[in-house]
């Protein structure tokens, strides 16, 4: 959508979230909508959202982290998030100004985009955030990537083997993230158990993707996952974000 419309929608959304969280008595929190195509403006909006509105961070699209060069354009936003010690949530989404995808009525197209394409973009974002130097100047940002970080849990072993074969830095050698957190949105017992085993339960927080998805399947999956009760409780309560 045009930048001016995107900005207006983001500002209205953030004001609405501020009202909702203020009226909830602490029950709800909120993350600011940020225009990824205007990083300087997005940085100002993030600061306003946290300092004035009491929100808990901001949301940026996964496509903005497809590689380090592209993600580095978000330096103004990352600098503000670091100074505030706040959260950036990376969610499936296109760059500002990207055209709307076609084929929304075709089931196979929707599966390719929502079940596979979203996960691919999140994986690329997770790789950029975890393994590049992008976040090195920003030690106080909390970064959470949706949907178990794409396919990161499945690929962790392959990342480790590739790192060993290519003589890459030791931090890559076990395929475990040390900088980012991932959430459980869109996954059930098997996916959560795999992520806990390969990425570490301490890197996982609960996510629902509600209202896009019903709450019950994700909660049931977390309860059924092969985890210790300590791990399950930490994931469900979000202690990894503390």
Protein Blocks (a to p, Z undefined) as FASTA:
>chain_A
ZZklmmmmmmmmmmmmmmmmmmnnomaccdddddfklmmlmmmmmmmmmmmnopabdcdd
fklmmpmklmmmmmmmmmmmmmnopacdddddddehiacdehklpmklmmmmmmmmmmmm
mmmmmmmmmmmmklmmmmmbccddehhlpjmmmmmmmmmmmmmmnopafklmnopafkbc
cdfehiafklmmmmmmmnopklcccdekiakbcfklmmmmmmmpccdfklmmmmmnommm
ZZ
